[in-house]
Amino acid sequence: MTLRRQLLRRTFQLTAQATVLGALALTGLQAQAQAWPAKPVRIVVPFAPGGTTDILARAMAPELTKAFGQTFFVENKAGAGGNLGAEIVSKSANDGYTLLMGTVGTHGINRALYNKLPYDPIKDFVPISVVAGVPNVMVVNAETAKARNINTMADFIAYAKANPAKLNMASSGNGTSIHLAGELFKSMSGTYMVHFPYKGSGPALLDLLGGSMDVMFDNLPSSIPHIKSGKLKALAVTSSQRSAAVPDVPTVEEAGGPSLKGYEASSWFGLLAPAGTSMEVVNRIQQEVTKALNSPAVKEKLLAQGAIPGGNTSAEFAKFIDAEHKKWAQVVKASGAKVD
């Protein structure tokens, strides 16, 4: 046998082996996907309990538990503006048993805001579906506002300008939409407030309610119970249109005058899995998320809290994330915000 024939035979054998191994691997992945879930599934919330990310994850977990017959449970991993929890999920096994309730911060803002991220929001994840879109709301402690004669956005701006650096602005963490909504407001209104980042909306709200913080641009679902109880006063929503959940509250653009024309800074939340997760598993989760979000009970609950149910496909979510990166990079640049 000539050398050329030997090489051709060997090449053919290697190709055949690779084809068989590839087919076996594919069969194995398909079998794994079909068997999933064979154990409980963790949904990592990258913020402390009590905030909107946590509220939405805990709303979805029982629905997915019912749909798949396995427990879906929430685990809070707060820190670094959501980056800690996102990093944990990005480095987890891509077997479908660890998911992230990602946010506009972890997957829209932080790449532009932080000099270095411990994960790549595009390469390290596969999007599953947007769970909800949420307007933020500018809230102040009701008692403090009354003592300072702050009844409107105009009153707040006048007070802030007369007392520069004397107002404390709470946020759920550096790089969150709550932080950036406040930074954009400061930049456009010509006011200055001292930023205090927390490890989630829950602890930030506690201090706002307690009076040690003065203002917060919180996600509406976590603030709405306190607005309705009268403990917090809502001055404006940060969306381009009023929210049906608080129809009497104006938008920042409406209430803020010419300097705040065009102001808009809303939030979103969605499920993601580590890169390389079987698309069969991803699609199964996406389908059940969409079913849950379209069910009357879940839909009514979210709408009452000021959240707009999502339910888009993995591909649509991926395109949305790409567009959000571009949008928020411009907002970060305009605000001048930066985190080392």
C-alpha positions as CSV (number, residue, x, y, z in Angstrom):
1,M,0.0,0.0,0.0
2,T,1.3,3.4,-1.0
3,L,1.9,6.1,1.6
4,R,-0.8,8.2,0.0
5,R,-3.3,5.4,0.4
6,Q,-2.3,4.8,4.0
7,L,-2.8,8.5,4.7
8,L,-6.2,8.5,3.0
9,R,-7.3,5.4,4.9
10,R,-6.2,6.9,8.2
11,T,-7.9,10.2,7.4
12,F,-11.1,8.3,6.7
13,Q,-10.9,6.3,9.9
14,L,-10.3,9.5,12.0
15,T,-13.3,11.2,10.3
16,A,-15.5,8.2,10.9
17,Q,-14.5,8.1,14.5
18,A,-15.1,11.8,15.0
19,T,-18.6,11.5,13.4
20,V,-19.5,8.6,15.7
21,L,-18.2,10.4,18.8
22,G,-20.0,13.6,17.7
23,A,-23.2,11.6,17.3
24,L,-22.8,9.9,20.6
25,A,-22.1,13.2,22.3
26,L,-25.2,14.8,20.7
27,T,-27.3,11.8,21.7
28,G,-26.0,12.1,25.3
29,L,-26.8,15.8,25.4
30,Q,-30.3,15.1,24.0
31,A,-30.9,12.4,26.6
32,Q,-29.6,14.7,29.3
33,A,-32.0,17.5,28.1
34,Q,-34.9,15.1,28.0
35,A,-34.2,13.9,31.5
36,W,-33.9,17.4,32.8
37,P,-34.9,18.4,35.5
38,A,-33.9,15.4,37.6
39,K,-33.1,17.5,40.7
40,P,-34.0,21.0,42.1
41,V,-33.1,24.1,40.0
42,R,-31.5,27.1,41.6
43,I,-32.4,30.7,40.5
44,V,-29.7,33.1,41.6
45,V,-30.9,36.6,42.5
46,P,-27.9,38.9,42.5
47,F,-29.4,41.2,45.2
48,A,-30.7,41.0,48.7
49,P,-34.2,39.8,49.5
50,G,-37.1,42.3,49.3
51,G,-36.2,44.1,46.0
52,T,-37.9,43.7,42.6
53,T,-35.4,41.2,41.3
54,D,-36.2,39.0,44.3
55,I,-40.0,39.6,44.1
56,L,-40.0,38.5,40.4
57,A,-37.9,35.4,40.9
58,R,-40.1,34.3,43.8
59,A,-43.1,34.9,41.6
60,M,-41.7,32.6,38.9
61,A,-40.2,29.8,41.0
62,P,-43.5,28.2,42.1
63,E,-44.9,28.4,38.6
64,L,-41.8,26.6,37.2
65,T,-42.0,24.1,40.0
66,K,-45.6,23.3,39.0
67,A,-44.7,23.1,35.3
68,F,-41.7,20.8,35.7
69,G,-42.5,18.8,38.8
70,Q,-39.1,19.7,40.4
71,T,-38.4,22.4,42.9
72,F,-37.2,25.7,41.6
73,F,-35.7,27.7,44.5
74,V,-34.3,31.2,44.9
75,E,-30.8,31.9,46.3
76,N,-29.8,35.5,47.0
77,K,-26.1,36.3,46.2
78,A,-25.9,40.1,46.7
79,G,-22.9,42.3,46.1
80,A,-21.1,44.6,43.6
81,G,-24.2,45.9,41.9
82,G,-25.3,42.4,40.9
83,N,-21.9,41.4,39.5
84,L,-21.2,38.8,42.3
85,G,-24.3,36.8,41.6
86,A,-23.9,37.1,37.8
87,E,-20.3,35.9,38.1
88,I,-21.4,32.8,40.2
89,V,-23.9,31.8,37.5
90,S,-21.4,32.5,34.6
91,K,-19.0,30.0,36.2
92,S,-21.6,27.4,37.1
93,A,-22.1,24.1,35.2
94,N,-24.2,24.5,32.0
95,D,-26.5,21.7,32.9
96,G,-29.7,23.7,33.4
97,Y,-29.6,23.5,37.2
98,T,-28.4,27.1,37.8
99,L,-30.2,30.1,36.4
100,L,-29.8,33.8,36.9
101,M,-32.5,36.4,37.3
102,G,-30.5,39.0,35.4
103,T,-31.3,42.7,35.2
104,V,-30.7,45.8,33.1
105,G,-27.8,46.4,35.5
106,T,-26.0,43.0,35.1
107,H,-26.8,42.7,31.4
108,G,-27.2,46.3,30.1
109,I,-25.4,48.8,32.3
110,N,-22.5,47.3,34.1
111,R,-20.2,46.7,31.1
112,A,-20.2,50.4,30.4
113,L,-20.0,51.5,34.0
114,Y,-17.3,49.2,35.5
115,N,-13.7,49.2,34.3
116,K,-13.6,45.5,34.5
117,L,-16.3,42.9,34.9
118,P,-15.7,39.4,36.3
119,Y,-18.0,37.9,33.6
120,D,-18.9,38.7,30.0
121,P,-22.7,39.5,29.8
122,I,-22.8,38.3,26.2
123,K,-20.4,35.4,25.9
124,D,-20.9,33.8,29.3
125,F,-24.7,33.5,29.1
126,V,-27.6,32.2,27.0
127,P,-30.7,34.4,27.4
128,I,-34.0,32.5,28.2
129,S,-36.7,35.2,28.4
130,V,-37.5,38.6,29.7
131,V,-39.7,38.2,32.7
132,A,-40.9,41.8,33.2
133,G,-40.2,45.4,32.3
134,V,-40.6,47.8,35.2
135,P,-40.6,51.6,35.5
136,N,-38.6,53.1,38.3
137,V,-40.2,55.6,40.7
138,M,-38.6,58.6,42.4
139,V,-39.6,58.2,46.1
140,V,-38.9,60.3,49.2
141,N,-39.7,59.6,52.9
142,A,-43.2,61.1,53.4
143,E,-42.5,62.6,56.8
144,T,-39.2,64.2,55.8
145,A,-40.7,65.6,52.6
146,K,-43.6,67.2,54.6
147,A,-41.1,68.7,57.1
148,R,-39.2,70.2,54.1
149,N,-42.3,71.3,52.2
150,I,-41.5,69.0,49.3
151,N,-44.8,68.2,47.6
152,T,-43.7,68.1,43.9
153,M,-40.6,67.4,41.7
154,A,-40.1,71.2,41.4
155,D,-40.0,71.5,45.2
156,F,-37.5,68.7,45.4
157,I,-35.2,70.3,42.7
158,A,-35.4,73.7,44.5
159,Y,-34.5,72.1,47.8
160,A,-31.6,70.1,46.3
161,K,-30.1,73.1,44.6
162,A,-30.4,75.2,47.9
163,N,-28.8,72.3,49.8
164,P,-26.1,70.8,47.6
165,A,-24.5,67.5,48.8
166,K,-26.9,67.5,51.8
167,L,-29.3,65.0,50.4
168,N,-28.6,61.2,50.5
169,M,-29.6,59.1,47.5
170,A,-30.0,55.4,48.1
171,S,-29.6,52.7,45.4
172,S,-29.7,49.0,45.2
173,G,-26.0,49.0,44.2
174,N,-23.5,50.6,41.8
175,G,-24.6,50.1,38.1
176,T,-28.2,49.2,38.8
177,S,-30.9,51.1,37.0
178,I,-31.8,52.6,40.3
179,H,-28.3,54.1,40.5
180,L,-28.2,55.2,36.9
181,A,-31.7,56.7,37.0
182,G,-30.5,58.9,39.9
183,E,-27.3,59.8,38.2
184,L,-29.1,60.8,35.0
185,F,-31.5,62.9,37.0
186,K,-28.7,64.7,38.8
187,S,-26.9,65.4,35.5
188,M,-30.0,66.7,33.7
189,S,-31.5,68.7,36.6
190,G,-28.2,70.2,37.8
191,T,-28.6,68.9,41.3
192,Y,-26.1,67.0,43.5
193,M,-26.9,64.2,46.0
194,V,-24.6,61.9,47.7
195,H,-24.9,58.3,46.4
196,F,-25.1,55.4,48.9
197,P,-25.1,52.0,47.2
198,Y,-26.7,49.1,49.0
199,K,-26.8,45.3,48.3
200,G,-30.3,45.5,46.9
201,S,-33.5,47.5,47.1
202,G,-34.7,45.8,50.3
203,P,-32.0,47.2,52.7
204,A,-32.0,50.6,50.8
205,L,-35.7,50.9,51.3
206,L,-35.4,50.2,55.0
207,D,-33.1,53.1,55.4
208,L,-35.3,55.4,53.3
209,L,-38.3,54.4,55.4
210,G,-36.2,55.0,58.5
211,G,-35.2,58.5,57.4
212,S,-31.5,58.1,57.1
213,M,-31.8,58.3,53.3
214,D,-33.6,61.1,51.5
215,V,-34.5,59.8,48.0
216,M,-34.4,56.7,45.8
217,F,-35.2,55.9,42.2
218,D,-36.5,52.5,43.1
219,N,-38.1,49.8,40.9
220,L,-41.9,50.4,41.2
221,P,-42.9,46.9,42.5
222,S,-40.8,47.0,45.6
223,S,-41.9,50.6,46.5
224,I,-45.5,50.4,45.7
225,P,-46.7,48.9,49.0
226,H,-45.0,51.8,50.9
227,I,-46.4,54.4,48.5
228,K,-49.9,53.0,49.1
229,S,-49.4,52.9,52.9
230,G,-48.3,56.6,52.8
231,K,-44.9,56.0,54.2
232,L,-43.2,57.0,50.9
233,K,-44.2,59.9,48.6
234,A,-43.9,59.2,44.9
235,L,-42.7,62.3,43.0
236,A,-42.5,60.8,39.5
237,V,-42.0,57.6,37.5
238,T,-38.9,57.4,35.3
239,S,-40.7,55.8,32.3
240,S,-41.7,57.8,29.2
241,Q,-45.4,57.2,30.1
242,R,-47.3,57.1,33.3
243,S,-47.7,53.7,35.0
244,A,-51.2,52.2,35.2
245,A,-50.3,51.0,38.7
246,V,-49.9,54.6,39.9
247,P,-51.8,56.7,37.3
248,D,-51.7,59.9,39.4
249,V,-47.9,60.0,39.5
250,P,-46.4,62.1,36.7
251,T,-43.4,61.1,34.6
252,V,-40.0,62.8,35.4
253,E,-40.3,64.6,32.1
254,E,-43.8,65.9,32.9
255,A,-42.9,67.0,36.4
256,G,-39.3,68.2,35.9
257,G,-39.6,71.0,33.4
258,P,-37.4,71.8,30.3
259,S,-34.2,70.5,31.8
260,L,-35.6,67.0,32.2
261,K,-37.2,66.8,28.7
262,G,-36.5,63.4,27.2
263,Y,-35.6,61.8,30.6
264,E,-36.3,58.0,30.6
265,A,-34.7,55.2,32.6
266,S,-36.8,52.0,33.0
267,S,-35.7,48.6,34.2
268,W,-36.1,45.0,33.0
269,F,-35.5,41.5,34.5
270,G,-35.0,38.2,32.7
271,L,-33.8,34.6,33.2
272,L,-30.5,33.6,31.7
273,A,-28.4,30.3,31.9
274,P,-24.7,29.7,31.7
275,A,-23.3,29.6,28.1
276,G,-23.5,26.2,26.5
277,T,-26.7,25.1,28.3
278,S,-28.7,22.9,26.0
279,M,-31.1,24.9,23.8
280,E,-33.7,22.2,24.3
281,V,-33.6,23.0,28.1
282,V,-33.5,26.8,27.4
283,N,-36.6,26.5,25.1
284,R,-38.5,24.4,27.6
285,I,-38.0,26.9,30.3
286,Q,-38.8,29.8,28.0
287,Q,-42.1,28.2,27.0
288,E,-43.1,27.7,30.6
289,V,-42.1,31.2,31.6
290,T,-44.3,32.6,28.8
291,K,-47.2,30.4,29.8
292,A,-46.9,31.5,33.5
293,L,-46.7,35.2,32.5
294,N,-49.8,34.8,30.3
295,S,-51.8,33.2,33.1
296,P,-54.4,35.5,34.6
297,A,-53.2,35.1,38.2
298,V,-49.5,35.9,37.5
299,K,-50.3,38.6,34.9
300,E,-52.7,40.5,37.3
301,K,-50.3,40.2,40.2
302,L,-47.4,41.7,38.1
303,L,-49.5,44.5,36.6
304,A,-50.8,45.5,40.1
305,Q,-47.2,45.9,41.2
306,G,-46.4,48.1,38.2
307,A,-44.5,45.4,36.2
308,I,-45.2,44.7,32.6
309,P,-45.0,40.9,31.9
310,G,-42.4,39.8,29.3
311,G,-42.2,36.3,27.7
312,N,-40.1,36.8,24.6
313,T,-37.9,34.1,22.9
314,S,-34.2,33.5,23.6
315,A,-33.2,35.0,20.3
316,E,-35.4,38.1,20.9
317,F,-33.9,38.5,24.3
318,A,-30.4,38.3,22.9
319,K,-31.1,41.1,20.4
320,F,-32.7,43.1,23.2
321,I,-29.6,42.8,25.4
322,D,-27.4,43.9,22.6
323,A,-29.5,47.0,22.1
324,E,-29.6,47.7,25.8
325,H,-25.8,47.7,26.0
326,K,-25.6,50.4,23.3
327,K,-28.4,52.5,24.9
328,W,-27.0,52.4,28.5
329,A,-23.4,53.1,27.3
330,Q,-24.7,56.5,26.1
331,V,-26.6,57.1,29.4
332,V,-23.4,56.2,31.4
333,K,-21.4,58.6,29.3
334,A,-23.9,61.4,29.7
335,S,-24.2,60.9,33.4
336,G,-20.4,60.8,34.0
337,A,-20.9,57.8,36.3
338,K,-18.0,55.4,36.7
339,V,-17.1,52.6,39.1
340,D,-13.6,51.2,39.5
